Structure formats: C-alpha cells, structure tokens
Amino acid sequence: MLEGNALTFDDLAIIQDKLEQSTLPFTVDIVLKHQTQSSEIITRIREEAKQVK
C-alpha cells in the first residue's frame, strides 16, 4: 500500500511498470491508500501484507 496524498494513478503506473521489469522473485500488488474507499481492504493489507523497503 502506497501512502501519500500527492501520489497519482500515473505514479502508480510508473511504479508498477518498474516492478514488472524488476527481477523480484515475487509478485507485488500496489494500492494507493488515499484512493481506497474500503476500510476492509486496508485492514486486510495491514494484517497480511509484507512490507518491502
């Protein structure tokens, strides 16, 4: 989950493209927190997601 009110869908697309081109050995799903209306999704992400730094 990406946090930051200034992040746009264009930013998301750029980051997603870079991740798809990377050699990470796993799949990454990206969500813009400020665009997510479901508190259930945010809760599930916080409980189950792995943070990548």
C-alpha positions, 0 to 999 in steps of 0.5 A: 500500500502506497501512502501519500496524498500527492501520489497519482494513478500515473505514479502508480503506473510508473511504479508498477511498470518498474516492478514488472521489469524488476527481477523480484522473485515475487509478485507485488500488488500496489494500492494507493491508500488515499484512493481506497474507499474500503476500510476492509481492504486496508485492514486486510493489507495491514494484517497480511501484507509484507512490507518491502523497503 
